[in-house]
Amino acid sequence: MCRSIKPLRNMDHPVTEQELQEAALQYVRKVSGYRKPSKANEEAFQRAVDEVAQSTRRMLGVLAGKSGK
């Protein structure tokens, strides 16, 4: 697992859009193997970041009311 991705659930403040985007970016970097994609891959890379952020946002919205206990 990528160590720079921090847990976003049960934080002491609401998760910000920036935190979602940063976590998504780190995930896509890890699984793609690219720190920065080439121009040819840039659109697909950014689309993946946006989709991961969107999925994470939806998941956190469902989990938000549950304490995990």
C-alpha positions as a printed Julia matrix, in Angstrom:
69×3 Matrix{Float64}:
   0.0    0.0     0.0
   1.17   3.51   -0.69
   2.33   4.94    2.62
   1.57   8.53    1.67
  -2.16   7.82    1.34
  -3.7    8.62    4.69
  -7.01   7.28    5.98
  -9.8    9.76    5.23
 -12.55   8.16    7.31
 -13.17   9.28   10.9
 -10.98  12.37   10.61
 -11.42  15.18   13.12
 -12.75  17.39   10.3
 -14.8   16.87    7.14
 -12.71  15.53    4.28
 -11.78  18.27    1.85
 -11.84  18.04   -1.92
  -8.08  18.59   -1.89
  -7.55  15.61    0.44
  -9.69  13.43   -1.84
  -7.77  14.52   -4.94
  -4.37  14.02   -3.26
  -5.27  10.5    -2.1
  -6.61   9.65   -5.56
  -3.47  11.01   -7.21
  -1.21   8.94   -4.95
  -3.25   5.82   -5.67
  -3.14   6.31   -9.44
   0.6    7.07   -9.3
   1.17   3.84   -7.38
  -0.86   1.53   -9.59
   0.25   3.12  -12.89
   3.92   3.34  -11.99
   4.01   6.95  -13.23
   4.93   9.9   -11.06
   3.98  12.12  -13.97
   2.5   10.62  -17.14
   3.67  11.47  -20.64
   1.58  13.88  -22.72
   0.11  10.85  -24.52
  -1.11   9.37  -21.22
  -1.97  12.58  -19.4
  -5.72  12.57  -20.18
  -6.21   8.93  -19.14
  -4.16   9.53  -15.98
  -6.22  12.57  -14.94
  -9.47  10.79  -15.74
  -8.39   7.92  -13.48
  -7.57  10.37  -10.66
 -11.0   11.99  -11.02
 -12.79   8.62  -11.06
 -10.92   7.36   -7.99
 -11.72  10.6    -6.14
 -15.39  10.32   -7.11
 -15.59   6.69   -5.97
 -13.86   7.56   -2.71
 -16.26  10.44   -2.1
 -19.26   8.12   -2.65
 -17.81   5.44   -0.39
 -17.09   7.9     2.41
 -20.62   9.26    2.09
 -22.01   5.8     2.75
 -19.55   5.01    5.55
 -19.79   8.41    7.26
 -22.63   7.44    9.57
 -20.97   4.24   10.76
 -18.42   4.2    13.55
 -16.97   0.84   12.57
 -17.76  -0.59   16.0
